[in-house]
Each structure stands twice: as structure tokens, then as C-alpha cells.
Amino acid sequence: MGAFMSRNTSYWIWYPGDFELYHAMRQNFSRVERGYGWPAFWKSEGFRNRVAFRREYELTEETSFYVYSAAVGHVLVEDRKYPFGRSILCGPGKVRVSVHAGCIETFPSIYVEGDVIYSNHTWMAEDYTNPPIMAGFNERYTEKSQNPSVWEYKEEIYLPVSAEACADGVLFGFETELTAVLEIHDSREDRQLRVYCGESREEALDRAHCYYSWTPDARTGRCQRCAVRYAFVAEEDQAYSDISPCLHGDFGTNVPGKRKSVLPEEIEVKAIHQYTDIPVRAQFTSSDGLINRIWSVAEHTFRLCSGIFFIDGIKRDKWIWGGDAYQSLFVNQYLMADADINRRTLLALRGNDPMTTHINTILDYSLYWILSIKAHYEAYGDLDFVEQVYPKMVTLMDFCEEQLEEHGFITGRAGDWVFIDWADLDKEGALCAEQMLFAECYRTMTLLGGRLGKDAFLCGSYRQKYEALKKNINAFYWNAGRGAYIDSFVSGREHVTRHANIFAILFDIADERQKVQIVQNVLHNEEIPQITTPYFKFYEMDALCKMGYLEEVLERIREYWGGMLARGAVTFWEEYDPSVQQEEQYDMYGDKFGKSLCHAWSASPIYLLARYFVGLKITDPVSGNYELCPHLEYFDSLECVLPAGDKQIWVSWDGKELKFGEKQ
Amino acid sequence: MGAFMSRNTSYWIWYPGDFELYHAMRQNFSRVERGYGWPAFWKSEGFRNRVAFRREYELTEETSFYVYSAAVGHVLVEDRKYPFGRSILCGPGKVRVSVHAGCIETFPSIYVEGDVIYSNHTWMAEDYTNPPIMAGFNERYTEKSQNPSVWEYKEEIYLPVSAEACADGVLFGFETELTAVLEIHDSREDRQLRVYCGESREEALDRAHCYYSWTPDARTGRCQRCAVRYAFVAEEDQAYSDISPCLHGDFGTNVPGKRKSVLPEEIEVKAIHQYTDIPVRAQFTSSDGLINRIWSVAEHTFRLCSGIFFIDGIKRDKWIWGGDAYQSLFVNQYLMADADINRRTLLALRGNDPMTTHINTILDYSLYWILSIKAHYEAYGDLDFVEQVYPKMVTLMDFCEEQLEEHGFITGRAGDWVFIDWADLDKEGALCAEQMLFAECYRTMTLLGGRLGKDAFLCGSYRQKYEALKKNINAFYWNAGRGAYIDSFVSGREHVTRHANIFAILFDIADERQKVQIVQNVLHNEEIPQITTPYFKFYEMDALCKMGYLEEVLERIREYWGGMLARGAVTFWEEYDPSVQQEEQYDMYGDKFGKSLCHAWSASPIYLLARYFVGLKITDPVSGNYELCPHLEYFDSLECVLPAGDKQIWVSWDGKELKFGEKQ
């Protein structure tokens, strides 16, 4: 947290976590579908409303300072109160400064400006419940004129690359998918326009089923920010702009001729793309054009889904999901290596203590949160952050331990969602894959507790639990006959799926002999149902890479991600099934355009290519030491730059010779 | 809660408690002192941001309904989603309706309108953490056009009754103290006015030390709502309108002649008094003019302090305090008999579980909250409310039981404020008065648990704890030599104050023999320091009445409250010491105008007169049965009407004959 803190810079400060919880709530309440809102269906955690900030100074001479805040409150210097926004003179000598702030609509934050007295992480924050704690801050908020409740997007203007008269309107196309505010100007003033947005051409042209449609603001011509690749502009029609979901399906086609057509030359459209500026630090160019395109589209997909937080998709859900975010950490590490979006996302996900429900209501997503802290640490060596959240790791583990059955296996309670994947898992009794995640959590607690120098008793206890759980998993779930782990030992069905077996490889639950059996009996066994989501495909590819099947993985990347490109994808999709007809390819969840066409979890080729083919691995996150084990034999040539902590590693392969080094 | 619910009326509904917590935060953040805000210095509890409301219907025929909400969300009917504000058609048959709502700035609330499907307490609310619970509502919010985040005040216009040129401005006086928006119109347009408000003439004329001063809005001439009896209007002067507290005391006098004077004939002033309309149901007229005036001023004081909640005072603190509110319950019972302000106040005070700090940070104020539920029940028989809050009573008691010392006595933890009164108590170790409150809490838990039919084990356990604690109090704190209870048995100082001894009478910790000793050795012993606050004087008078010293109490009321009237009070003060010089009479907390001149806890004569002199006591709150034991021998004549639940009791005494009865 404090690592990048500049000296003598004033920061906006708040109670730690409040910034993330507030913006997460805004993010999770931003989903819209055909005119109605869909706030995320889990516990939405509150920021604090009443906070005190304190700092003591030993002043050698008189000094003055200002405190700014949009909250209700005052500054207390010793026992004298001052309003915000006025010069305050104090010193010399010992001076206790406290700032009292209350705010209902958003979290209280303050900005203290002065030569000697100014706000940064050396201030303590109090919430009238817990012991004082280091104030929260963010590198992006260092100017008095800023408002930490407003996230500052960068903007870039995109003009349409196509304009086509379709039925009674005009279909505008952009070069790629954007998260944009559309601005529409009509040369005629005698009509009201409506804009229908789509991630696909088909969606934009389907007035009834497209997710987002807007009436441009009368004064500015602007629409609400949303995901858009195509925009269909037509005259407003009450039947479509005021769609009653009861009528779903009745208005699927356009009805040309009934209204006056809107013509391309009458309309000016621009898209103001709004994004969070996180620089990409990787470059990848190989002799394989398809792989290059996959990298590039994955990069665009991932950047769109990396805003204030890692979100799942930019059209839908726009929510922060713990499992999705965990995968994003791995792509981030090799693409942007931005530690702050990790921190923001992880603070947002975890919420406040006491923990009362699982993250996103999903048991496994709570467990991924623990693993995320490890992934974050291993990428950036950010021990300050681990220190900050370790107490919440412990209380999360405590919460999980309230739901163990007789063998110490974790089970879902009423209301818990035991997810793992959209797949036919045998979920009777304790589910094997959950145990493997849980075991990895115990291992993480031991590892990170040790790094923090936590007391040996606590770490020892986690280590013992890890060993016991791992042993029990092998005793109850390993089926020697099948040479694989089964989903459930309770049901008696001995159902084998890929999921637990993949985790057994990734988390070292299986020994080397078992791993070989798993590859043969499960991963290379066509009778075991295939993984259908790019989400779990990430883990499968990771496991196959770990087991050395790089050529196979490269082929699958070319097939699966290349398949989406062949269908015209400019961003990677939430799901892709090559066997589905083109007309139905955007259908999901029983919704014609339900599928998200820009989904973070589909960006995993970046991680796979960087981690296993370029072969870069950080070995010591604190010192930034790394090892490079390239497997570039599948490429005729390759030029690549990857981040490793603060360093930039370049690798150059011409088919014969490999060169590499560090850039500044 | 449901008792007054009308049939077929739509109510705004929300998660129970959210309405109170939101408005309480607004109330507790509304304190202003000389230009800076002072949000209450305790844990300010959040309302929920994400709520679902659910209801199932068995519809005999098709029906339609609308859902309205300012939140983000949608309506789910079976598995179909609808936006807010549109007609929804459903049925016949079984129909599950749920409404999903998210809001950051305020609590989510919804309004469902339809012939068959409409919102009221039959809907359940969920917060994604706790089991479903009956939705919250308020009788005041039954119209679609309302916004439950906005409290609707009634307004009454007051014109000044005096206008007096003072120095360079005009001092306007109102007939009494108000909570008002001032509206100022200046016939000249070449200057900027500033208004300085005061509860006293002296405060309004003291530009530097008055609490509230405003620059009227340029367009409307209006100022912010505040406590005001006098308003001094002068030309704006940077030195005063922008007072730096560093300069306190340097600007205490007006400097006439330096600026152009504002003249009375140039200015129009009106006060828009804003109040919560709670009808007064009592009338009191006796042969004793002073007592009549005391009743009348107490009534005005109490009504001003009874807004959305019972607050302590209207200028300062404007906060909701548990101890103050407890006393207000008793006055309310005999003056307005409004159960809803009790409920609002008690829900606001208690906040959410888990409890992490004491109410208002004060140990005794947590305990009064338990006693308040009993007082509320005994006044209104409101078992629905008791049922609603009993779980929070149990968790509050659990929280208290975490801080018992070896004898089972309750002690303060670090950060707890052990208050009892502004008095010189011996607070070493466990304080006697706190134990007596705590014992009364155990008795309350037993009583109310029994009324609710809670399991015998729980109630039995509270009863045992009550008996044990009462026995221990008498063993450790009763000092047979002094014939009184001592503050502390740890210090060895055997310090006797009135406080614990008063509680011993009120809560029956003392037996009849001990009570008589207490009156003699403490209450009638001039060597024991007098109570200095009207707050604790309430308990002292109550105890004296209980012991039959009515004549003495009447005399003290005439002296103490009559003393304030003699000093010009139009509302009763936070504190009054007859020995203080007139020039210093508004001074408190080291602040020249720090004393609140309109303070709820000073309205207790209403309770004392009604309860002991008219002698009305509700004996069965559920049936509304009461007993009347009048002691009107101190009056030549008296006409009085008092509420008793839904009934109105009238009493008429002409010095010879007493008549009484019920009115409708």
C-alpha cells in the first residue's frame, strides 16, 4: 500500500476499504437489461458514514494547514474546533490534530494541505468500532480539486467506421467493441431519435431484444455509458422504447415503411470511449498470425473488463465476481502488472467483518479470494497489502470452518451456492473440487502467515489442517479403480468430471503418479464430458501446461479462440460452442442476446502464452527475481516483452537463437 | 407495528429499521456550531443498500399492479422481469412476486399499487444476510408521490412580535422559541445581509458567539432551518460571517457606526416554523397559575424536542441520546401518547447487530434502551414491537454480559463512557448505579420474555441473574452504617451520592425499610450534594413521589422550574442553577452560549403532575385498563384531560368534589 507513496504529497484519505466498497456498489448496481436495473444479488456492503482521522505532530515552528472535505464535520486541534476550508495556524510544540467527518450518501474523505501537516497514510482512521487503523488512500487521488466518490475515466473519441441504411434507420459500426457514451446529432429537429446498441450487428438491429437502448439527451445528444460495437439509430417508437417484457418476442423484427426513415447523411454519431488508464506493459509478436491475433483480441477484451475493478463482462453482468477476478489476476500479471486494480478488486470483494455470507454467495468464490491474495503476493511481493487483509483472511477461514461436516470437508449451507462451473457435477454431500480449493486455502494461510511472521501456533494449526484435509481428500475421493478423483463419495455414483482432477494437478493434491493417471483417465479421455466454459478451460489449459502438454494447449487455443475469431469476434466471449449454429451463437441463459461477447475470463491465452511458452515465472516476488524457461519451439520466430514486477523482460527468438534481457 | 395498518392501503415499505437508521443519521449529522458541523461522535449505523421484497399471492383472476421506487432494480413475477413504473399483468393462480432494489445514497424503498397486489407489512424483506423478516413501514408514508427519505414537516408562519434597532442592525423577537427557516427580504438591494440567531436576546446580538448565523439565499431570502427565538439582522461583515475560531472572544461586541445601519422598516422577516405534527392529547388547568405556566412551557419544550425522534435539544446537540429518550417516553405517555415516535427513536438508537459499542458510547444508555422497551410496552401494550426488538434486546444483554467482573457486576471497558450524571461519583471499579440499571434490565428481560411466551429457560435464566445481582448489590454496596448505598466498594471511600439511592427506590433494589432510610439519610440529607441537572432531578422527583413526598415535589417544581420562568424562559433549559448570575446563565461546557435553552429532559413536570398528582397509571397496557389515585389536595381546583392508550381520561376537581370519566 505505502510502497508508491510520494513524499510531501497530500492524498485524499478515507477509512481503508471505504473507497473500494463504495465504488464496488456503484459498479454492482450498474447492470441494466432492457430498461430495468439489476443490482447484484448478494450482500452489498456499506462504507462507513462517520469517521475520525488523527495524527500527532511535533512542530519545531508555527505552521498552517487547510482541511477540505465534502462531508459534514470539523477539525479539532488540541481542544479547539475549526471549520473545513479555512487556514488553521498551530504550533510550535506537540499538536494533536483530528478531523471529524460524517457523510450519508458516500464515504467521508478528507484532504489536508500544508507544508508540514498534510494527509497521507501516516494518518490513522477510526470508525467508532474498531481500533485505529492506517488511513486508506489511492495514488489516483492527490489533488484538492478531486472527488474520491467520482472515478475519473480517460476518454477517447471513436467515429463509426460504417454507416448503413437498414429498414427505417441507420446501423453504425465501430472498429471494435467499446464502453462508450454515444453522442448523436440529428440534422432534423422534427423527430425524436432512439439508439439501440449491440455487441453484435444482430443485437443492435433487434429493437426488442437488445440490452441497451437510449433516447439521446435533448440538449447534449448524449446517451448513458454502455457496451457498444454497433448502434442502430431510428425514430423513436413507443412500442420499442417502452418495451413491456410481457411482450417479449412479439417485436423481434423491424417494420419498415411505417415510420419515416432515418437516413445516414442526417445523423452524426460519435462514441466517447471511457476507460481506466492502466498501461499495457506486454508486447507479443510471433510468426503465427492467428496466435498474434488471439493475443491482441485477448488484450483488448481484458482491458475493457479492467476498469475500477476486474469485472466479468462489459455488457453483462458488469459485476465483480470472486472466481472471475482470480483468473484476471493471472492475466494482469503478464499484461499490465498493475497491483492496484488487484487491491481494489480484492478489498471490494471481501467487504466488512463479520462475514455473514459467501463472496457473491458462492462458496468457491470465498475460497478463491484467499487464493487471490497468494496470487497477488506472488506477483508483486506486496506484503503491506497481505498484512492489511490477513485478519480478514483469518475471519473468512473461520467462517468456512463453521460449515465442515464430520470428516472436516466443507459443505454448502442453505443459501450457499456451490458452483465450481456450469457443468454436470455430482453435488450430493461434500463436493471434491471444493475440498481441493479449501486445502489450497490452508496452504495459503500457512505460507502467507509465515511471510508475515504470524505466530507459529496459528500457522502450525493451518499446516496441520492442510495435511489432514489433503490426506482425507485422497482417502475419500481418489478412486483407484477409475484412476481419478470422483465428485462425491456420498452419492455412491463415483461420478468423474474434469474439475476436481484439474485442481488436483494445479494444487498438488495428487502425487506425481496420480497426476499421470489423471491426464490419461480424465483429461485425455473423450468419454469424460468436455469443459464448456472458457472459465474452467483456463484451469484445464493451466493443468495441461503444467503437465507439459504445450503443443496440445497451443492447438486448443488456435481451435477454440481461433474459432471465435472465425465467427467475427473482436473481443472474446463468455462461452463458445463450435457446434452451435451461427444464428444462435449469441444465445445464453435462454436469452437471444444473453451471451456476453466481451468477457474477462476468455483472455487467458495471454497468461498461458506468457507463463508457459515464453516461460516467465517470478520466483521471488519481494526481490523481483524470476526464471525464464521458454518453450518457443512451436514458433518460427517470436518477439515479446513482459513485465516482471517493476522490470520489463524482453525475449527474442528467431527460430535458432534465443536472446533475452531486462529493459528499464 | 401492524396495529394501525389500514386495509387496502398501499404503504411504502423498506427493510425494517432502515427508515429510522437513515433519518437518525441525518438527525445526528445536523448539529452545527458557528459554521462547522459536528456529526455525533458514535458509531453511525448504516441502512442496507440492497434489499429484496417478496410476497406470494393466490389469485382468483387476472390482476394488474405497478411498482414504484427511486432505487435501481426490477420486479420479478415468477421468472419474468419488469421495470419499475409500468403496469404488470398476472394471474390467475399462484404468483410469486419479488422486487429487487439497490440504492447507495439512501435506503431502498418500494411502493406497490394495485387492487389485489399492493405493499404493506404482509410483504417480507431480505437483506442477503438474515432470514426474511416483515417489511418495515410507517403510517406517514402511504402515497405514491411521497419519498420516504424526506421527512415531511408541517409548517406554520410566525411573524416577529418585536423589532428593535440595536447598534448597526435590527433585533427581531418571536413570541417563543421555534425551529424555523427564516425568510428575510430587504427593501434595499445594494448590500448583503447576515442573520444571527439566538435562543436568547444576548446570543443573537453576539455575532461572534452565537451558534447559528446565515447569509440568506439570494433568490429566496431563506436561511437554513435552526433553533431561533431572536434574529439579529445586519449588513454582512467578513469578520463575523467568516469567523475563525482562533479569534474567539475578539469580536464579542458590536461596532456601530463603522458600517451602514440596517433599519427596521427596511427589512421583512418571517419564521417558517417546521415541526412534526404529533397532536397533544392532554390539557391541564389548575388554580395554581405558576404550575399552569410550568405545564404549558414544558409542553412547548417537549413538542419542540419531539421531531422525527426524541432529541435532547433543538439548538444543541440535536442528537438522539438513549438516556434522554428514556425520560421522554414518560412525558410522551401523558402528553401525546404517541407510540410511533417511541418506535422510531428506539429503532434508531439500537442500530444493527452485531453490537460493537454502547449506545451513544455510554454504558448506562445501552441499559436505558432495555428499560425503554418496558416503558413503551407498559404505556401502549405494543407487543408487536416488543416481538420485533426482543432479539436485539437479547444481543444487547449478551454484549453487556461480556463485561462483567468477578462478582457479576458490569464495568466499563476501554472507550466506554460510564456516565450516570454530571456529578462527582466515585467511579473506581464497578459503579453502584450501573448495577441497579443492569438488574432492572434483567427484570425487564424476564417480564417481556414472559409476555412474548419466550422459552422458560431463557426467562428463568434472566430471573436467576436478576435475583443474584440484586442480592450482590445489597451485599457489596449497601452500607448499613451510612444507611445508604455507596458508589463503589472497591475504592474504600464509601462515597454516598443520591444517584444509586434514587435508583434503589425506583427499581426496588431496596426493601421498604431501606427505602425509608434512604429518604432520611440521602434524599433529605443536605450534606449529600444536590442533583444539579434536570435530567437526574427527574429520577429524584420520581423517587420522592413514589415515597409519598408530593408536597415537597410540588414545592421543588415551583422553585426550580418556576425559577427558570422568572428568568424569562419560554422553554425549559438543559441546566439551571439559581445561584448563577444572570450574565452567566447561558454559559455551559465553558461556552458563553453553550447551554441549550430548550431541552427535552426538563419537561418532566408533565409526567410528575399527571402520574402522581392527577394520579393516572395504566395497569394493563394490553386492555388499556388504568387506575386513578388523585392527590389534588394541593390545588384549589383542577381540570385535566390525559391520554390512557386510546382513551381520554378527564378529571375535574373543584376543591370539594372529584369527578372523572372517559371521553371518546
Interface residues (C-beta under 8 A of the other chain):
Chain A: Y22 M25 R26 N28 F29 E33 R34 G35 Y36 G37 W38 P39 A40 F41 W42 K43 S44 G46 F47 R48 N49 R50 A52 A71 V72 G73 H74 V75 R80 K81 Y82 P83 F84 R86 S87 I88 L89 H100 A101 G102 C103 I104 E105 T106 D127 Y128 T129 N130 D242 S244 P245 C246 P354 T356 T357 T361
Chain B: Y22 M25 R26 N28 F29 E33 R34 G35 Y36 G37 W38 P39 A40 F41 W42 K43 S44 G46 F47 R48 N49 R50 A52 A71 V72 G73 H74 V75 R80 K81 Y82 P83 F84 R86 S87 I88 L89 H100 A101 G102 C103 I104 E105 T106 D127 Y128 T129 N130 D242 S244 P245 C246 P354 T356 T357 T361
